[in-house]
Each structure stands twice: as C-alpha cells, then as structure tokens.
C-alpha cells in the first residue's frame, strides 16, 4: 500500500534538510576563506578564528543552523536522537564560546576546544556507526547501493577521526610552521562530514526504484 502524499512530502523534506546540512559543512570553510580574502585580504589559522573576521556572523550563523537541525534530527532510534542533541549542543558551544585569539588559552577557549573536538567526534560516530545501520540490521537485506553508501560513511568517519587526531600532533611537532594545517585539516573533516550527510540525504548512491 503506497504511503499517503503527506508522508512522502515529509520524507522528501527530511532528505532535503540532510542535504542542506551536508552543503553547509562542505561550503563553510571555503565561504569563510573567500569572504575574508575579498574584504580583508587575509586568512586565519583555523576555521574557529574566523569568528573574529568580517565573516564572523557567517561562521556563527552556519553553526547555529547546523545545531537547529541536529536538535530536530531523530533517525532510526534513540541513539540517533541523542547523538543529534549532543551535536547540537556542541555546535552551539563552538559558536558561542570563541577560540582564544592570542596568548594563553582562556577558560572560554578551552570550552571551545572541548566542544569542537566533541562535535567532530559526534560527526564521526554518525558516519561510522549510525549511518551504517539498517532498520533490521540484516546484512542480507542491504542493497548494492546501501553497501556502497556504508563504505562512503566509514571512509568519511575515519577521515574525520584522522583530522582531529592529527591537528594537536602537527601543532606539537611543527608549531613554527607557516602552513595553516589546522584550517585545512578542519576543512577536510567538514567536507567529509558534509559528503556523508549528502549521501545520507540520497544525493549519492540512492537506492534504485522500480
């Protein structure tokens, strides 16, 4: 029996929201970089530092938009719901508790770093654990497209983990380097997060319909 139109419309809207969140993640670092180069002709060492740039409101607005969706995200069960709630809290923490601009890290700066690391870890959990589930967790019922999507989710999740682990290691070993590794590692993590959500939203390798 086909679903009523209102439920189909709800499903399409939900998929569209997933895609929107994905595009926010992918585009945010490049929008921040382009905007500051256009207006200020400068770049910043990390995405979080753009809070202090002319693109600061864009940075805050994007994180608040992601947080709002995460609070309303439900997924398959309570684990998706709670992961979404935590991600929303962490995203607001990143937006409302700015990183330390210079000098010794302040208390607010430590809160920011904790929220940022926790947010990326939650994103990785979505990709590695939650997105790879099926309703009945029966591998035999996974379509060929679903199996490919699972590989995409896992690849994105491990890239996020690699990025967040490598940032403090790089900063410790090559602290004097002029290369803005933190910015580009965070960018790669956000692109992976965004691509994972685009895939979940049916933009990549959607199941074939008869």
Backbone as a ProteinNet text record, in pm:
[ID]
protein_1_A
[PRIMARY]
XXXXXXXXXXXXXXXXXXXXXXXXXXXXXXXXXXXXXXXXXXXXXXXXXXXXXXXXXXXXXXXXXXXXXXXXXXXXXXXXXXXXXXXXXXXXXXXXXXXXXXXXXXXXXXXXXXXXXXXXXXXXXXXXXXXXXXXXXXXXXXXXXXXXXXXXXXXXXXXXXXXXXXXXXXXXXXXXXXXXXXXXXXXXXXXXXXXXXXXXXXXXXXXXXX
[TERTIARY]
84.4	0	88.2	72.3	157.3	131.6	235.2	221.3	140	61.7	-9.4	88.7	40.2	125.9	192.7	120.8	178.4	302.5	303.2	419.8	535	502.8	606.4	669.4	584.8	635.3	726	687.4	768.8	905	904.8	1030	1120.9	1063	1143.3	1200	1120.2	1167.4	1281.8	1272.2	1376.1	1505.6	1494.4	1612.2	1674.3	1588.4	1638.5	1714.3	1666.8	1736.9	1873.8	1880	2009.6	2106.5	2056.8	2142.5	2187.6	2096.6	2131.5	2243.2	2232.4	2336.9	2468.7	2460.8	2580.8	2648.4	2569.3	2626.3	2683.3	2620.3	2675	2814.9	2828.1	2957.6	3063.1	3027.6	3124	3162.1	3063.7	3087.6	3143.3	3114.2	3150.1	3296.2	3394.2	3533.6	3572.7	3520.3	3556.5	3488	3366.1	3296.5	3369.7	3411.5	3485.4	3617.2	3688.3	3817.2	3799.9	3702.8	3680.3	3634.8	3546.4	3495.4	3602.5	3689.2	3794.1	3899.2	3926.9	4022.2	3962.6	3831.4	3765.5	3760.1	3724.7	3704.9	3828.7	3908	4021.7	4157.5	4158.5	4283.2	4371.1	4309.5	4385.3	4321.3	4394.8	4343.7	4374.4	4308.7	4322.3	4370	4434.7	4498.3	4402.9	4277.4	4180.5	4042.6	3949.8	3813.9	3754.8	3784.7	3731.3	3776.5	3895.9	3946.8	3868	3792.6	3712.7	3598.3	3578.4	3483.9	3521	3649.1	3697.4	3709.5	3678.2	3691.9	3560.9	3562.7	3440.8	3335.4	3376.6	3284	3237.7	3259.9	3224.2	3077	2990.7	2846.6	2806.3	2877	2851.3	2891.5	3006	3054	2952.5	2905.6	2809.2	2676.3	2629.7	2501.1	2499.3	2609.1	2616.5	2612.5	2686	2687.3	2550.3	2485.2	2351.3	2251	2264.3	2176.3	2196.4	2322.1	2352.4	2298	2315.9	2267.1	2116.3	2045.8	1899.4	1852.2	1913.6	1875	1907.4	2022.3	2063	1965.2	1912.7	1817.5	1688.7	1652	1529.1	1551.9	1679.4	1711.5	1674.5	1610.7	1570.7	1636.6	1638.9	1699.4	1616.8	1685.8	1615.7	1568.1	1650.9	1614.4	1672.3	1669.2	1712	1859.2	1941.1	2083	2105.2	2032.7	2041.2	1991.4	1882.1	1822.9	1920.6	1981.8	2075.3	2201.7	2250.6	2369	2341.1	2220.8	2183.1	2175.6	2119.4	2111.4	2249.5	2338.3	2474.2	2545.4	2528.1	2590.7	2539.6	2409.9	2352.8	2412.8	2426.7	2486.7	2631.6	2706.9	2847.8	2861.9	2773.8	2779.9	2754.2	2657.5	2631.9	2750	2813.3	2931.2	3043.3	3064.7	3169.2	3137.3	3008.6	2967.9	2968.9	2926.8	2906.7	3026.7	3118.6	3240.7	3359.1	3400.8	3504.4	3641.1	3720.3	3857.4	3938.9	4045.7	4134.4	4207.3	4201.4	4260.7	4412.9	4470.3	4616.1	4653.6	4777.7	4823.1	4780.1	4786.9	4748.6	4599.7	4566.3	4427.2	4344.7	4234.5	4146.4	4049.3	3972.6	3871.7	3770.1	3728.1	3633.9	3698.2	3826.9	3897.1	3899.9	3921.8	3921.3	3782.6	3678.4	3541.5	3519.8	3569.7	3557.4	3624.8	3748.8	3821.9	3752.1	3700.1	3628.5	3504	3429.7	3308.1	3341.4	3448.2	3486.5	3529.3	3614.3	3658.6	3540.4	3451.6	3334.5	3240.3	3228	3141.6	3194.5	3324.8	3382.2	3373.5	3392.6	3379.1	3235.2	3138.3	2998.1	2969.9	3025.7	3011.8	3068.7	3183.6	3245.5	3157.7	3096.3	3007.2	2887.3	2832.9	2723.6	2766.7	2883.8	2929.2	2968	3041.4	3093.9	2992	2901	2810.9	2664	2613.5	2468.8	2422.3	2497.7	2455.7	2467.9	2550.2	2570.8	2465.7	2376.7	2272.6	2161.7	2086.5	1961.9	1850.2	1727.8	1615	1614.3	1654.3	1654.8	1795.9	1898.6	2039.1	2068.8	1997.4	2019.6	2099.6	2224.8	2310.5	2252.6	2174.1	2117.2	2018.9	1963.4	1865.4	1927.4	2058.2	2124.3	2133.4	2090.3	2100.3	2245.7	2273.3	2408.6	2444.9	2346.8	2371.7	2400.2	2326.1	2346.8	2487	2535.1	2669.6	2775.6	2755.2	2848.8	2839.4	2715.8	2698.5	2767.9	2759.6	2825.2	2975.8	3033.2	3177.4	3210.4	3120.9	3140.4	3133.4	3032.5	3018.6	3143.9	3191.8	3308.4	3432.8	3450	3565	3558.7	3440.9	3424.6	3450.7	3400.5	3419.8	3566.1	3639.8	3781.6	3864.1	3823.8	3893	3873.1	3750.8	3724.5	3811.4	3817.8	3899.8	4046.4	4096.5	4235.9	4263.2	4172.2	4193.4	4200.3	4106	4103.2	4219.2	4266.8	4382.3	4512.3	4518.9	4644.1	4668.4	4563.6	4580.9	4671.7	4644.1	4735.6	4874.9	4884.1	5016.2	5098.2	5035.7	5105.8	5144.1	5051.9	5079	5194	5205.1	5312.9	5447.7	5450.1	5576.2	5623.3	5528.8	5565.8	5494.5	5505.9	5436.3	5484.1	5606.3	5661.9	5632.3	5564.1	5535.5	5435.7	5459.7	5369.3	5246.5	5252	5139.6	5021.3	4905.9	4787.1	4720.5	4790.2	4743.6	4607.6	4587.5	4461.9	4343	4355.6	4244.4	4213.6	4315.6	4291.4	4250.7	4298.2	4252.4	4105.9	4067.4	3926.8	3840.7	3895.4	3821.4	3795.5	3899.2	3882.8	3781.5	3784.3	3688.2	3545.7	3527.2	3394.1	3344.3	3434.8	3395.6	3353.3	3425.9	3389.6	3254.9	3235.1	3105.9	2994.5	3017.4	2914.8	2883.9	2987.7	2965.8	2890.4	2919.2	2848.3	2699.5	2667.3	2526.2	2457.2	2530.3	2472.3	2437.1	2524.9	2498.7	2376.7	2368.3	2252.8	2124.2	2136.1	2018.5	1976.2	2042.3	2003.2	2067.6	2166.2	2232.6	2332	2386	2487.4	2441.2	2443.8	2414.1	2280.9	2176.6	2043.3	1995.9	1912.5	1858.1	1775.3	1790.6	1715.1	1570.6	1479.8	1337.1	1285.5	1197.7	1143.3	1038.1
-119.5	0	125	213.7	331.7	427.7	499.7	595	716	776.7	899.1	1009	1103.5	1207.4	1290.1	1313.8	1398.2	1333.7	1199	1130.1	1130.8	1120.3	1128.1	1267.7	1371.6	1508.3	1527.7	1466.5	1476.5	1409.9	1294.1	1223.9	1305.7	1363.6	1444.1	1567.2	1628.6	1745.4	1707.4	1590.3	1544.2	1517.5	1457.3	1433.3	1565.5	1663.1	1794.2	1861.7	1846.1	1904	1838.1	1706.5	1638.3	1691.6	1712.6	1765.7	1907.1	1986.3	2123.6	2126.4	2040.8	2032.7	1989.5	1894.9	1850	1962.4	2041.4	2150.9	2260.4	2283.1	2380.2	2337.1	2208.3	2157.3	2169.5	2138.5	2142.4	2285.5	2374.6	2510	2606.1	2582.9	2680.5	2724.6	2634.1	2682	2762.4	2724.9	2795.5	2931.7	2939.9	3069.1	3163.9	3112.5	3195.4	3243.6	3152.6	3186.2	3289.9	3267.5	3359.5	3496.3	3497	3623.1	3709	3649.4	3728.4	3775.3	3694.7	3739.5	3853.1	3848.2	3952.2	4084.3	4078	4200.9	4244.9	4149.8	4183.9	4148.4	4067.7	4020.6	3949.4	3861.9	3787.6	3651.7	3562.5	3431.7	3409.8	3309.6	3281.8	3138.8	3109.6	2978.3	2861.4	2888.9	2780.5	2833.8	2744.1	2786.6	2863.8	2820.2	2886.5	3031.6	3064.1	3201.3	3297	3243.4	3330.2	3396.1	3354	3421.5	3569.7	3600.1	3736.5	3813.3	3751.9	3815.9	3883.5	3944.3	4004.9	3900.1	3773	3663.3	3595.2	3661.5	3602	3566.5	3653.1	3626.1	3506.9	3491	3373.9	3247.1	3251.1	3138.2	3100	3198.9	3172.9	3125.5	3190.2	3153.7	3012	2970.1	2835.1	2731.2	2756	2661.3	2654.5	2768	2768.7	2695.1	2707.6	2636.3	2485.7	2442.8	2300.7	2252.6	2333.1	2295.4	2278.5	2369.4	2362.1	2233.3	2197	2072	1952.8	1953.2	1841.1	1819.5	1927.7	1914.7	1846	1864.9	1805.5	1672.1	1632.5	1506.6	1388.1	1286.8	1169	1041.2	1018.4	896.2	772.9	657.8	531.3	510.4	547.7	519.2	624	593.8	690.2	727	637	667.9	782	780.5	890.1	1019.4	1007.6	1124.3	1189.4	1108.4	1161.3	1214.4	1146.5	1194.3	1329.9	1345.2	1473.3	1583.2	1550.9	1650.3	1694.5	1598.1	1632.4	1715.3	1676.8	1752.4	1896.1	1914	2048.6	2131.4	2070.6	2141	2179	2084.5	2111	2219.2	2217.8	2319.4	2458.6	2469.2	2598	2638.7	2541.2	2570.9	2628.3	2572.5	2622.8	2765.3	2791.9	2923.9	3029.1	2992.1	3091.1	3108.4	3012.2	3022.9	3027.7	3147.1	3159.1	3110	3070.9	3030.5	3149.5	3123.6	3230.2	3290.5	3421.4	3487	3481.9	3510.4	3508.9	3493.8	3453.2	3436	3303.3	3293.6	3170.6	3142.3	3014.6	2974.6	3006.8	3077.8	3113.9	3000	3015.9	2915.3	2899.7	3013	3007.6	2935.9	2958.9	2891.1	2741.2	2695.1	2551.4	2491.6	2567	2520.1	2506.5	2603.7	2599.1	2475.1	2449.5	2333.9	2203.5	2197.4	2076.8	2053.1	2161	2148.3	2112.7	2174.2	2147.4	2001.7	1952.8	1813.4	1718.5	1748.2	1662.4	1663.4	1779.7	1788.6	1701	1707.3	1624.9	1475.6	1441.3	1301.5	1253.8	1337.4	1301.1	1284.3	1372.8	1357.9	1223.7	1186.4	1059.4	941.9	952.8	846	830.7	942	934.5	852.7	883.1	817.3	671.5	645.2	510.4	414.6	464.3	375.8	390.8	512.4	531.9	523.5	583.2	582	443.9	358.1	225.9	124.9	165.9	74.5	60.9	-47.1	-63.6	-87.3	-80.7	-93	-225.3	-334.3	-465.1	-519.5	-439.8	-479.1	-616.2	-648.6	-773.8	-744.7	-793.2	-765.4	-816.6	-923.5	-981	-885.6	-794	-700.9	-570.6	-559.3	-438.6	-441.9	-333.8	-325	-298.5	-315	-287.5	-141.6	-52.4	89.4	115.9	46.9	64.9	20.8	-86.8	-134.5	-32	30.4	133.9	255	291.6	405	379	256.1	222.7	242.3	206.9	227.6	377.3	455.3	600.2	656.7	611.7	660.1	629.3	506.9	467	544.8	564.2	641.9	785	845	981.2	986	887.2	883.3	872.4	785.6	769.1	891.1	957.8	1082	1187.4	1197.2	1292.6	1260.2	1132.5	1091.1	1126.4	1095.7	1126.7	1276.1	1357.6	1503	1556.4	1515.6	1572.2	1520.1	1399	1345.3	1409.6	1437.8	1489.3	1636	1711.7	1855.2	1882	1824.2	1851.2	1792.5	1680.3	1621.4	1714.4	1764.4	1856.6	1984.5	2036.6	2160.4	2142.3	2022.8	1995.5	1980.9	1912.4	1882.2	1993.9	2064.1	2168	2299.1	2339.5	2459.7	2586	2584.2	2703.1	2707.6	2606.2	2601	2709.9	2771	2874.9	2814.4	2685	2618.9	2609.5	2654.1	2656.8	2518.2	2425.3	2286.6	2271.9	2340.8	2327	2363.1	2473.5	2515.4	2408.4	2356.1	2260.7	2123.4	2085.5	1960.3	1971.5	2085.2	2107.2	2112.6	2171.4	2177.4	2037.2	1953.4	1815.9	1740.4	1763.3	1697.8	1744.3	1873.8	1926.4	1878.4	1871.4	1819.4	1673.3	1595.9	1455	1444.1	1527.3	1531.6	1566	1670.2	1712.4	1607.5	1542.1	1439.6	1320.7	1287.8	1179.1	1210.3	1334.5	1373.2	1388	1431.7	1434	1292.8	1199.2	1059.3	1008.6	1042.1	1000.5	1064.7	1181.4	1250.4	1204	1100.7	1045.9	1113.6	1200.3	1270.1	1180.4	1082.1	992.5	847.8	769.7	625.6	594.9	665.1	636.4	501.2	432.6	304.5	322	228.4	234.2	197	270	241.9	182.2	85.7	18.6	106.4
0	0	0	-99.2	-106.3	8.6	47.7	156.5	110.7	202.4	169.8	130.3	49.9	-3.7	106.7	216.3	321.5	382.5	390.9	445.6	346.3	218.1	116.5	115.6	128.9	133.9	254.9	368.5	489.4	468.3	402.7	375.7	285.7	179.6	88.1	157.9	246.9	320.2	412.5	475.3	566.6	491.6	373.1	290.5	246.1	215	173.3	286.3	410	524.5	543.1	524.8	534.5	430.2	310.2	204.6	237.8	294.3	331	433.6	536.2	637	573	480.3	410.8	334.1	263.1	185.4	275.3	391.2	486	529.8	564.8	607.7	500.1	377.3	267.1	230.9	226.3	175.7	279.6	408.9	511.7	508.1	512.4	515.1	392.6	276.2	153.9	145.5	196.3	202.1	296.9	412.9	508.4	447.7	383.3	323.7	212.4	124.8	13.2	62.8	163.2	214.5	277.5	358.2	423.4	323.5	223.3	121.1	39.1	17.8	-60.8	14.7	144.6	221.6	299.2	347.8	432.8	372.9	267	206.2	308.1	390.1	489.6	512.6	578.6	615.9	762.8	822	963.7	983.7	1096.3	1115.3	1133.4	1169.6	1185.6	1151.4	1127.9	1097.6	1215	1336.8	1456	1466.5	1416.8	1424.1	1334.9	1240.2	1154.7	1231.4	1354.1	1444.5	1456.7	1451.2	1470.7	1339.4	1227.7	1097.5	1056.4	938.5	885.3	853.4	847.4	819.7	948.9	1061.7	1190.4	1202	1150.6	1159.1	1071.6	960.8	875.8	949.9	1015.8	1095.3	1202.7	1279	1386.1	1329	1223.9	1164.4	1110.7	1046.5	991.1	1101.9	1210.3	1321.8	1390.5	1404	1464.7	1376.9	1244.9	1153.3	1165.7	1172.5	1190.7	1325.2	1429.8	1563	1563.1	1497.7	1494.6	1430.1	1318.5	1253.3	1341.5	1404.3	1488.4	1604	1659.3	1769.5	1723.8	1597.3	1545.5	1475.1	1464.2	1396.6	1485.5	1427.7	1505.1	1454.8	1322.5	1271.2	1301.8	1320.8	1340.9	1484.7	1582.2	1720.8	1814.6	1945.4	2046.7	2035.5	1980.1	1966.2	1867.7	1757	1660.6	1724.2	1800.2	1864.3	1960.9	2047.4	2145.5	2079.9	1978.3	1906.8	1842.7	1786.8	1728.9	1833	1950.2	2057.5	2104.7	2123.5	2165.7	2058.9	1932.1	1823.7	1822.3	1846.7	1851.3	1963.9	2081.3	2195.8	2166.2	2110.9	2080.8	1973.9	1873.6	1768	1825.4	1916.5	1981.5	2068.3	2133.5	2214.2	2130.8	2012	1922	1878.9	1853	1805.5	1915	2035.7	2142.1	2235	2232.8	2313.5	2218.5	2178.9	2074.4	2119.2	2022.1	2048.4	2096.6	2168.5	2215.7	2096.3	2084.3	1967.9	1971.9	2088	2100.8	2248	2273.2	2409.7	2468.4	2600.8	2669.7	2651.8	2641.3	2620	2744.2	2724.2	2834.7	2864.6	2972	3006.1	2893.6	2838	2725.7	2607.3	2588.2	2479.2	2497.6	2621.7	2648.3	2626.1	2662.9	2637.3	2487.4	2413.3	2267.6	2210.8	2252	2200.1	2237.1	2359	2400.3	2317.2	2291.5	2210.1	2065.6	2012.2	1873.3	1855.9	1946.9	1938.8	1954.9	2049.4	2073.2	1953.5	1888.9	1770.7	1658.7	1632.7	1526.8	1560.9	1687.4	1728.3	1705.1	1737.2	1714.5	1566.4	1484.2	1339.2	1292.9	1348.7	1312.1	1354.9	1472.1	1520.1	1426.6	1380.6	1283.5	1162	1107.6	985	1008	1114.4	1136.9	1195.5	1275.4	1349.8	1307.8	1314.9	1299.9	1154.9	1063.4	923.4	859.7	915	854.9	900.4	989.6	1036.5	933.1	945.3	870.5	971.7	926.3	1017.9	1092.8	1024	1090.3	1110.5	1068.6	1083.9	1022.1	916.7	846	719.6	715.6	601.3	470.3	478.9	357.5	290.8	367.6	313.4	263	273	224.7	72.2	10.1	-135.3	-174	-302.9	-351.1	-326.8	-345.4	-320.9	-173.3	-85.3	58.5	100.2	41.9	75	32.6	-81.8	-125.4	-34.2	1.8	92.7	226.4	274.8	401.6	392.7	278	260.4	257.6	197.7	194.9	336.6	413.4	551.2	633.3	621	700.1	658.6	528.9	482.1	536.8	531.4	582.5	732.5	805.4	950.1	988.4	920.2	952.8	913.7	806.7	769.8	878.4	931.7	1039.9	1160.9	1198.3	1312.5	1288.9	1169.5	1136.9	1151.2	1101.6	1103.8	1246.3	1332	1466.9	1551.9	1521.9	1596.4	1548.2	1419	1362.5	1395.3	1423.8	1449.9	1569.4	1687.7	1800.4	1778.7	1706	1679.1	1590.7	1485.3	1394.9	1469.3	1550.3	1623.8	1721.8	1778.1	1874.2	1804.7	1692.4	1625	1533.4	1472.4	1376.4	1410.3	1534.4	1581.6	1511.9	1459.9	1393.9	1244.8	1195.4	1052.4	1012.8	898.3	849	781.3	753.4	687.6	783.4	739.1	824.1	826	888.4	886.9	954.9	1066.8	1140.4	1052.9	979.5	891.6	788.4	723.5	615.1	667.5	785.8	846.1	886	944.4	979.2	853.4	748.2	621.4	566.8	568.2	520.6	605.9	737.7	826.4	796.2	772.6	742.3	606.1	509.3	377.8	389.6	468.6	490.1	560.4	662.9	731.3	632.8	552.1	457.1	352.8	301.2	199.1	257.4	382.1	449	460.5	495.8	509.8	375.4	272.6	138.7	93.8	125.1	91.4	166.7	295.6	375.3	325.3	266.3	214.1	76.1	23.6	-105.6	-224.3	-199.9	-310.2	-379.9	-307.8	-362.7	-345.7	-452.1	-449.3	-380.9	-419.8	-366.4	-418.9	-340.7	-385.6	-511.4	-603.3	-727.8	-701.4	-764.7	-752.4	-881.5	-865	-984.8	-1051.3
[MASK]
++++++++++++++++++++++++++++++++++++++++++++++++++++++++++++++++++++++++++++++++++++++++++++++++++++++++++++++++++++++++++++++++++++++++++++++++++++++++++++++++++++++++++++++++++++++++++++++++++++++++++++++++++

